[in-house]
Amino acid sequence: MIRILLACGVGMSSGFMASSMRKSAKKQKLDVTVKAVSKAEVMSHEGEFDILLLGPHFAKEVPGFQKSLPNVKVSTIDPDLYATLDGEGILKDALKLYES
């Protein structure tokens, strides 16, 4: 199972994205969990996820999270996918990141 955590400012937009990603994963019969939280909550979920995707506006914070979470793949969500809440595209990018 691949565990994905999405984080944005307060977790609202990432909540919509997580729902869209779960639907896409279910349709593709993938063993994936997707959870959304606010950026402030990320470290309280340490050990519960394999991938951390931050909203594109938090790109400068990726190195800090990578340092704090050395066993987690950390990246930002593509701004175009974020803007359109494209769960299928975000899931595809997350799976590529996981396998890199």
N, C-alpha and C positions, 0 to 999 in steps of 0.2 A: 504494500500500500504506500502510495506517495501522499504525503501530508503537506498541504499548501496553506500558508497564512498570508492574507492580504492585509495591508495596513495603509490607512490614509489619515487625514486629520482627525476626524471624529468617528470614522468607521461607516458612515452612511453610504457614500458612493461605493466603497469597497464591498459593502453588504449586497448591493445590487449586482456587482460584478461576480461575487462569490456565488450567488444564486444562479446566475447565467452559466458560470463555469460548471457548477454541479449538474445542471441540466445537460450540458454538452458531454460531460464525462459519463453520465448515465446512458445517454443516447449511444455513445461509443463503447459502452460496457467496460470502462476503465476503472481500476481500483484506486480511486483518488478521493481524498477528503479536502474540502476547501472551507476555510473559516476566515471571517473578516473581523478585524479589531481596529481600534484607534492606534495610531503610532505610539502613543504613550503606554499602551498595554502590551506591546510586543514582548518585552523581557519577562513579563509575568507568565508568558506561555512558553518560555524556553524549554526545550526538550520535547515539545509537542508537534513540531513541524520540521520538514526537510527542506522546504523552500520558503523564502520570505520575499514577497513582492511588494514594493513600496509604490505609492502613487508617484507619478513622474515629477511632481513638485518637491519631492524629498530626495532627489538624486544625489545631492551633496552629502547625505547621511549614509549612503551605501557603505563607504569604507569603514565607518564606525561600527555599523551592524556586522560587517564581515569580521572585524576584529573581535567583537563581543561574542559572535556565534560562529566559531571556526568550522563547525561541522554542518553548517547550513549554507545552501546556495542562496545568495542574496542579489537581487537586482531590482530595477524599477520596471513598472508597467509601461509598455510602449504608449506614448502620448496619444497617438491616433486611436489605438484600441481602447484606451482609457476614456477618451472623449465620447466614443460611440458605445461604451459598455459592451464591447465585443467579447463575451465570455469564451467563445470557441477559439478566437485568436489568442487571447490571453492564456488559455489552457495549453494551446499548442506551443507558445513561447515558454511556458513554465516547464513543460515536458522536455523541450530541447535543453533548457538550462539544467534540469535534473540529470540529463544524460551527458552533459559536458564535463 
